[in-house]
Amino acid sequence: MKHQGSIGLWCAIAIGVGGMVGGGIFAVLGLAVQLTGGGAPVAFLVAGAVALLTAYSYSRLSVGYPSQGGTVEFVNRAFGENLFSGSVNVLLWVSYIIMLSLYAQAFGGYAAGLVGHPHSALWRHACLSGVVIALTALNAFGSSAVGRAETWIVGIKISILLLFVGTGFASIDAARLAPSSWGSPLSLVAGGMLIFLAYEGFELIANTAGDVKDAKRTLPRAYFAAVGFVIVLYVAVAAVTVGNLAVPEIVAARDYALAEAARPFLGQAGFTLVGAAALLSTASAINATLYGAARVSYIIAKEGELPSLLERNIWNRPVEGLLITAAATLLAANVFDLSNIAVMGSAGFLLVFAVVNMAAARRSDDIGANPTIAITGTVACLAALAVLLWQSRHDLVGLFALPAMLLLAVTVELAYRVASPARRS
């Protein structure tokens, strides 16, 4: 166990950057280009602005309520331990499951591309299912080597992305990034919200707040530095991708778009290198998120908002929550397509983040937050969610994804409250 104040600024920034630069950028880049054309860098910038607003609320809440519970703790502190808070926290768990499905889909797409079967559904589903099962087993039985390797994995994937950006900028065709190649303003915002989950992960800093040195100064700096760096990185990656590969080619290779975009200036070696980085990144993201989602289920159960079996540890790990999370991930990843999963994941986190911004506004006096910024963050998240749902209005799965997730969260929490009134009292 870390001693109090063991995490410094750079370590906190690394946690936030590592949480964001996981599998998201590899998974959603092709979707962003499909929707926004040459305006993909703008879409990443729009999504980053919403993330930056929400990072302010997280920074103030983390300072005011340092806890391993993170988002769960913030919601309960602001709104009490009731049906609303319980439902939001269950929605957070469901959203993590959707994120896992996205990472698994991305792993399957890149793996199928690397073995020469980029359009084979059988290969994609076999690869994505295999990696989820393998990493679930690792998490269940424990692998300290995997945990120790995470820092190196973060360094490797960011280095490869920086290599991609550094070498690809020289060969950008500026005409492909001209405003005439952009989608409509609404599609740029909608594209940004579709890929919003690529920024999900900065909130992991909140879970370390109790161990951060000089938290009042360090936490805000860590949040803003992490999100700011990732905004610049994502915008640059999107610009290099669109500037080197025609939009139709990116859309055709959307399941492994980043690897395909490296081919024009790095050749087959670049395709293989970025593809390998994608496999490494998505696998490490699945590993970390499996543990994180199981941990979230454990914390929610500890708060009395989920059955106590999820609170029980086996081999010092919340295995029941892990197995339920993994099973739900396998189901979602094999049933829904990438665009459906992206809509579901982004919608879930936009709503959860809207509630976190509301929590910061509600507790602004206690945590020293500017309520205007927190309210602006709430409005931005809800407006972004509305645009995302509007853009998905012709896709029945995408349109009804959020209502279905909300209904599931409320039903689970309500059913548990009815079934276990003694534990809730």
C-alpha positions as CSV (number, residue, x, y, z in Angstrom):
1,M,0.0,0.0,0.0
2,K,1.3,3.4,-0.9
3,H,2.1,5.8,1.9
4,Q,0.3,9.1,2.1
5,G,1.6,11.6,-0.5
6,S,3.5,9.0,-2.6
7,I,2.3,10.3,-6.0
8,G,3.8,13.4,-7.5
9,L,2.8,15.6,-10.4
10,W,4.4,13.6,-13.2
11,C,3.1,10.3,-12.0
12,A,-0.4,11.8,-11.7
13,I,-0.2,13.1,-15.3
14,A,1.1,9.8,-16.5
15,I,-2.0,8.1,-14.9
16,G,-4.3,10.4,-16.7
17,V,-2.5,10.2,-20.1
18,G,-2.3,6.4,-19.8
19,G,-6.0,6.2,-19.0
20,M,-6.9,8.2,-22.1
21,V,-4.4,7.0,-24.6
22,G,-5.6,3.4,-24.4
23,G,-7.5,1.7,-27.2
24,G,-9.8,4.6,-27.9
25,I,-7.8,6.5,-30.5
26,F,-7.1,3.3,-32.4
27,A,-10.8,2.3,-32.3
28,V,-12.6,5.5,-33.2
29,L,-10.3,7.3,-35.6
30,G,-11.9,5.7,-38.6
31,L,-15.4,6.5,-37.3
32,A,-14.5,10.1,-36.8
33,V,-13.2,10.5,-40.4
34,Q,-16.2,8.7,-41.8
35,L,-18.5,11.3,-40.2
36,T,-16.4,14.5,-40.4
37,G,-14.1,14.0,-43.5
38,G,-11.1,16.3,-43.4
39,G,-12.6,18.0,-40.3
40,A,-11.6,15.1,-38.0
41,P,-9.0,17.1,-36.2
42,V,-11.6,19.7,-35.4
43,A,-13.9,17.0,-34.0
44,F,-11.2,15.8,-31.7
45,L,-10.7,19.5,-30.6
46,V,-14.4,19.9,-29.8
47,A,-14.5,16.7,-27.8
48,G,-11.3,17.8,-26.0
49,A,-12.9,21.1,-25.0
50,V,-15.8,19.2,-23.3
51,A,-13.3,16.9,-21.6
52,L,-11.3,20.0,-20.3
53,L,-14.4,21.5,-18.8
54,T,-15.3,18.3,-17.0
55,A,-11.6,17.9,-15.9
56,Y,-12.1,21.2,-13.9
57,S,-15.0,19.7,-11.9
58,Y,-13.0,16.5,-11.3
59,S,-10.0,18.5,-10.1
60,R,-12.1,20.4,-7.5
61,L,-14.0,17.3,-6.4
62,S,-10.8,15.3,-6.1
63,V,-9.3,17.9,-3.9
64,G,-12.5,18.2,-1.8
65,Y,-13.3,14.5,-1.5
66,P,-10.1,12.5,-2.0
67,S,-11.1,8.9,-2.2
68,Q,-10.4,5.7,-4.1
69,G,-14.1,5.8,-5.0
70,G,-13.6,8.6,-7.5
71,T,-16.8,9.3,-9.5
72,V,-18.9,7.0,-7.2
73,E,-17.8,9.0,-4.2
74,F,-18.5,12.4,-5.8
75,V,-22.0,11.5,-6.9
76,N,-22.9,10.1,-3.5
77,R,-21.5,13.1,-1.7
78,A,-23.4,15.6,-3.8
79,F,-26.7,13.8,-4.1
80,G,-26.9,11.3,-1.2
81,E,-27.1,7.6,-1.4
82,N,-30.4,7.2,-3.1
83,L,-32.0,5.8,-6.2
84,F,-30.6,8.6,-8.4
85,S,-27.0,8.2,-7.2
86,G,-27.2,4.5,-7.3
87,S,-28.6,4.5,-10.9
88,V,-25.8,6.9,-12.1
89,N,-23.2,4.7,-10.5
90,V,-24.6,1.6,-12.1
91,L,-24.7,3.5,-15.4
92,L,-21.0,4.2,-14.9
93,W,-20.3,0.5,-14.6
94,V,-22.4,-0.2,-17.7
95,S,-20.4,2.5,-19.5
96,Y,-17.1,0.8,-18.5
97,I,-18.5,-2.5,-20.0
98,I,-19.2,-0.6,-23.3
99,M,-15.7,0.8,-23.2
100,L,-14.3,-2.7,-22.8
101,S,-16.4,-3.8,-25.8
102,L,-14.9,-0.9,-27.9
103,Y,-11.3,-2.0,-27.0
104,A,-12.1,-5.6,-27.8
105,Q,-13.6,-4.6,-31.1
106,A,-10.5,-2.6,-31.9
107,F,-8.2,-5.4,-30.9
108,G,-10.1,-7.8,-33.2
109,G,-10.0,-5.4,-36.1
110,Y,-6.3,-4.8,-35.9
111,A,-5.5,-8.4,-35.2
112,A,-7.5,-9.5,-38.2
113,G,-5.7,-6.9,-40.4
114,L,-2.3,-8.0,-39.3
115,V,-2.9,-11.7,-40.0
116,G,-4.2,-10.8,-43.5
117,H,-7.9,-11.2,-42.9
118,P,-9.0,-7.5,-42.4
119,H,-12.6,-8.1,-43.6
120,S,-13.2,-11.5,-41.9
121,A,-15.9,-11.3,-39.2
122,L,-14.9,-14.8,-38.0
123,W,-11.3,-13.7,-37.4
124,R,-12.3,-10.5,-35.8
125,H,-14.8,-12.1,-33.4
126,A,-12.4,-14.9,-32.5
127,C,-9.5,-12.5,-31.7
128,L,-11.7,-10.1,-29.7
129,S,-13.2,-12.9,-27.7
130,G,-9.9,-14.6,-27.1
131,V,-8.2,-11.5,-25.7
132,V,-11.1,-10.8,-23.3
133,I,-11.1,-14.3,-22.0
134,A,-7.3,-14.4,-21.6
135,L,-7.1,-11.1,-19.8
136,T,-10.0,-12.0,-17.6
137,A,-8.1,-15.1,-16.5
138,L,-5.0,-13.0,-15.8
139,N,-7.0,-10.6,-13.7
140,A,-8.8,-13.4,-11.8
141,F,-5.6,-15.3,-10.9
142,G,-3.4,-12.3,-10.7
143,S,-0.3,-11.3,-12.7
144,S,2.0,-8.8,-11.0
145,A,4.1,-8.8,-14.2
146,V,1.2,-7.4,-16.2
147,G,0.7,-4.6,-13.6
148,R,4.4,-3.7,-13.7
149,A,4.4,-3.7,-17.5
150,E,1.7,-1.0,-17.7
151,T,4.1,1.9,-17.3
152,W,6.3,0.5,-20.1
153,I,3.2,-0.1,-22.3
154,V,2.1,3.5,-21.9
155,G,5.5,4.7,-22.9
156,I,5.7,2.5,-25.9
157,K,2.3,3.4,-27.3
158,I,2.8,7.1,-26.9
159,S,6.3,6.9,-28.4
160,I,4.9,5.1,-31.5
161,L,2.1,7.7,-31.8
162,L,4.7,10.5,-31.6
163,L,6.8,8.7,-34.2
164,F,3.6,8.5,-36.4
165,V,3.0,12.2,-36.0
166,G,6.6,13.3,-36.4
167,T,7.3,11.3,-39.6
168,G,3.8,11.9,-41.1
169,F,3.7,15.6,-40.8
170,A,6.2,16.1,-43.6
171,S,4.0,14.4,-46.1
172,I,0.6,15.9,-45.3
173,D,-1.4,17.1,-48.3
174,A,-2.9,20.3,-46.9
175,A,-5.8,20.2,-49.4
176,R,-7.2,17.1,-47.6
177,L,-7.5,19.2,-44.4
178,A,-9.0,22.3,-46.1
179,P,-12.4,23.5,-44.7
180,S,-13.9,22.5,-48.1
181,S,-13.2,18.9,-47.1
182,W,-15.0,19.1,-43.8
183,G,-18.4,17.8,-42.9
184,S,-21.2,20.2,-41.8
185,P,-20.7,22.1,-38.5
186,L,-23.3,19.8,-36.9
187,S,-21.4,16.7,-38.1
188,L,-18.2,18.0,-36.7
189,V,-19.7,18.4,-33.2
190,A,-21.5,15.0,-33.6
191,G,-18.2,13.4,-34.7
192,G,-16.5,14.9,-31.7
193,M,-19.1,13.4,-29.4
194,L,-19.0,10.0,-31.1
195,I,-15.3,9.8,-30.3
196,F,-15.7,11.5,-26.9
197,L,-14.9,8.2,-25.2
198,A,-11.3,8.5,-26.5
199,Y,-10.9,11.1,-23.8
200,E,-12.5,8.9,-21.1
201,G,-9.8,7.9,-18.7
202,F,-8.6,11.2,-17.2
203,E,-11.0,10.5,-14.3
204,L,-8.6,7.8,-13.1
205,I,-6.6,10.5,-11.5
206,A,-9.5,10.9,-9.0
207,N,-8.9,7.3,-7.7
208,T,-5.4,8.3,-6.6
209,A,-6.3,11.6,-5.0
210,G,-5.7,10.3,-1.5
211,D,-2.1,9.4,-2.3
212,V,-1.1,12.6,-4.2
213,K,1.5,15.0,-2.8
214,D,0.3,18.5,-2.2
215,A,-3.1,17.5,-3.7
216,K,-4.5,21.1,-3.7
217,R,-1.8,22.2,-6.2
218,T,-0.9,18.9,-7.9
219,L,-4.4,17.6,-8.8
220,P,-5.6,20.5,-10.9
221,R,-2.3,20.7,-12.7
222,A,-2.3,17.0,-13.4
223,Y,-5.8,17.0,-14.9
224,F,-5.3,20.0,-17.1
225,A,-1.8,18.9,-18.3
226,A,-3.0,15.3,-19.0
227,V,-6.1,16.4,-21.0
228,G,-4.2,19.2,-22.7
229,F,-1.4,16.9,-23.9
230,V,-3.9,14.3,-25.2
231,I,-5.9,17.0,-27.1
232,V,-2.8,18.1,-28.9
233,L,-1.8,14.5,-29.6
234,Y,-5.2,13.4,-30.9
235,V,-5.5,16.5,-33.1
236,A,-2.1,15.8,-34.6
237,V,-2.8,12.1,-35.1
238,A,-6.1,13.0,-36.9
239,A,-4.4,15.6,-39.0
240,V,-1.6,13.2,-40.1
241,T,-4.1,10.5,-40.9
242,V,-6.4,12.6,-43.0
243,G,-3.5,14.4,-44.6
244,N,-1.8,11.2,-45.8
245,L,-4.7,9.0,-46.7
246,A,-7.9,9.7,-48.7
247,V,-11.1,9.7,-46.8
248,P,-12.6,6.7,-48.7
249,E,-9.5,4.7,-48.0
250,I,-9.7,5.5,-44.3
251,V,-13.4,4.6,-44.2
252,A,-12.7,1.3,-46.0
253,A,-10.1,0.5,-43.4
254,R,-11.9,2.0,-40.4
255,D,-11.4,-1.0,-38.1
256,Y,-7.6,-0.5,-38.5
257,A,-7.4,3.0,-39.8
258,L,-4.4,4.3,-37.9
259,A,-2.2,1.4,-39.2
260,E,-3.4,1.9,-42.7
261,A,-2.6,5.6,-42.5
262,A,1.0,4.8,-41.6
263,R,1.5,2.9,-44.9
264,P,2.0,5.9,-47.2
265,F,5.0,7.4,-45.4
266,L,6.3,4.4,-43.4
267,G,5.5,1.5,-45.8
268,Q,4.5,-2.0,-44.7
269,A,6.9,-1.7,-41.7
270,G,4.9,1.3,-40.5
271,F,1.6,-0.6,-41.0
272,T,3.0,-3.5,-38.9
273,L,4.5,-1.2,-36.2
274,V,1.3,0.8,-35.7
275,G,-0.8,-2.4,-35.9
276,A,1.4,-4.0,-33.2
277,A,1.1,-0.8,-31.1
278,A,-2.7,-1.0,-31.5
279,L,-2.8,-4.6,-30.2
280,L,-0.5,-3.7,-27.3
281,S,-2.6,-0.6,-26.5
282,T,-6.0,-2.2,-26.7
283,A,-4.9,-5.3,-24.8
284,S,-3.4,-3.1,-22.0
285,A,-6.6,-1.0,-22.0
286,I,-8.8,-4.1,-21.7
287,N,-6.6,-5.4,-18.9
288,A,-6.7,-2.1,-17.0
289,T,-10.4,-1.5,-17.6
290,L,-11.4,-5.0,-16.6
291,Y,-9.7,-4.4,-13.3
292,G,-11.1,-0.9,-13.0
293,A,-14.7,-1.9,-13.9
294,A,-14.5,-4.8,-11.4
295,R,-13.2,-2.3,-8.8
296,V,-16.1,0.0,-9.6
297,S,-18.6,-2.8,-9.0
298,Y,-16.8,-3.5,-5.7
299,I,-17.0,0.1,-4.6
300,I,-20.7,0.5,-5.6
301,A,-21.5,-2.7,-3.7
302,K,-19.5,-1.3,-0.7
303,E,-21.7,1.8,-0.8
304,G,-24.8,-0.6,-0.7
305,E,-25.9,0.1,-4.2
306,L,-25.3,-3.3,-5.7
307,P,-25.6,-6.9,-4.2
308,S,-23.0,-7.8,-1.5
309,L,-21.7,-10.7,-3.6
310,L,-19.9,-8.1,-5.7
311,E,-18.3,-6.8,-2.5
312,R,-16.7,-10.2,-1.7
313,N,-13.1,-10.8,-2.6
314,I,-11.5,-14.0,-3.8
315,W,-7.7,-14.2,-3.9
316,N,-7.9,-10.5,-2.8
317,R,-9.8,-9.6,-6.0
318,P,-13.4,-8.7,-6.7
319,V,-13.8,-11.8,-8.9
320,E,-17.6,-11.9,-9.1
321,G,-17.7,-8.4,-10.5
322,L,-14.8,-9.2,-12.9
323,L,-16.6,-12.3,-14.3
324,I,-19.9,-10.5,-14.7
325,T,-18.1,-7.6,-16.4
326,A,-16.2,-9.9,-18.8
327,A,-19.4,-11.9,-19.7
328,A,-21.3,-8.7,-20.5
329,T,-18.3,-7.4,-22.5
330,L,-18.2,-10.5,-24.6
331,L,-21.9,-10.2,-25.3
332,A,-21.8,-6.5,-26.3
333,A,-18.6,-6.8,-28.4
334,N,-20.0,-9.7,-30.4
335,V,-23.5,-8.4,-30.9
336,F,-23.0,-4.7,-31.6
337,D,-20.9,-3.1,-34.3
338,L,-18.2,-0.5,-33.7
339,S,-20.4,2.6,-34.4
340,N,-23.1,1.3,-32.1
341,I,-20.6,0.7,-29.3
342,A,-19.1,4.2,-29.8
343,V,-22.5,5.9,-29.5
344,M,-23.4,3.9,-26.4
345,G,-20.1,4.5,-24.7
346,S,-19.9,8.2,-25.5
347,A,-23.5,8.7,-24.5
348,G,-23.1,6.9,-21.2
349,F,-20.0,8.9,-20.2
350,L,-21.4,12.2,-21.4
351,L,-24.3,11.7,-19.1
352,V,-22.2,10.6,-16.1
353,F,-19.8,13.5,-16.7
354,A,-22.8,15.9,-16.8
355,V,-23.8,14.6,-13.3
356,V,-20.3,15.0,-12.1
357,N,-20.3,18.6,-13.3
358,M,-23.6,19.1,-11.5
359,A,-22.1,17.6,-8.4
360,A,-19.3,20.2,-8.5
361,A,-21.8,23.0,-8.9
362,R,-23.9,21.7,-6.1
363,R,-20.9,21.4,-3.7
364,S,-19.0,24.4,-5.0
365,D,-18.8,26.1,-1.6
366,D,-17.4,23.0,0.0
367,I,-14.8,22.3,-2.7
368,G,-13.8,25.8,-3.7
369,A,-15.2,25.4,-7.3
370,N,-16.4,28.1,-9.6
371,P,-20.1,27.2,-10.0
372,T,-20.3,29.0,-13.4
373,I,-17.6,26.7,-14.9
374,A,-19.2,23.6,-13.4
375,I,-22.6,24.6,-14.8
376,T,-21.0,25.3,-18.2
377,G,-19.5,21.8,-18.1
378,T,-23.0,20.4,-17.3
379,V,-24.6,22.3,-20.2
380,A,-21.7,21.3,-22.6
381,C,-22.1,17.6,-21.8
382,L,-25.8,17.7,-22.2
383,A,-25.7,19.7,-25.4
384,A,-23.1,17.3,-26.8
385,L,-25.2,14.4,-25.8
386,A,-28.2,15.9,-27.6
387,V,-26.2,16.4,-30.8
388,L,-24.9,12.9,-30.6
389,L,-28.4,11.5,-30.3
390,W,-29.7,13.7,-33.1
391,Q,-26.9,12.5,-35.4
392,S,-27.9,8.9,-34.5
393,R,-31.6,9.4,-35.1
394,H,-31.6,7.2,-38.2
395,D,-29.8,4.4,-36.4
396,L,-32.3,2.6,-34.2
397,V,-29.6,0.9,-32.1
398,G,-27.7,4.2,-31.6
399,L,-30.9,6.2,-31.0
400,F,-32.3,3.9,-28.3
401,A,-28.9,2.9,-26.8
402,L,-28.9,5.6,-24.0
403,P,-32.5,5.1,-23.0
404,A,-31.9,1.3,-22.8
405,M,-28.7,1.8,-20.7
406,L,-30.6,4.2,-18.4
407,L,-33.5,1.8,-18.1
408,L,-31.1,-1.0,-17.3
409,A,-29.3,1.1,-14.6
410,V,-32.5,2.2,-12.9
411,T,-34.0,-1.3,-13.1
412,V,-30.9,-2.9,-11.6
413,E,-30.7,-0.3,-8.8
414,L,-34.5,-0.3,-8.1
415,A,-34.7,-4.1,-8.1
416,Y,-31.8,-4.3,-5.6
417,R,-33.3,-1.7,-3.4
418,V,-36.6,-3.7,-3.3
419,A,-34.9,-7.0,-2.8
420,S,-32.5,-5.8,-0.1
421,P,-34.2,-3.0,2.0
422,A,-32.3,-4.1,5.1
423,R,-28.9,-3.5,3.7
424,R,-30.0,-0.1,2.2
425,S,-31.2,1.2,5.6
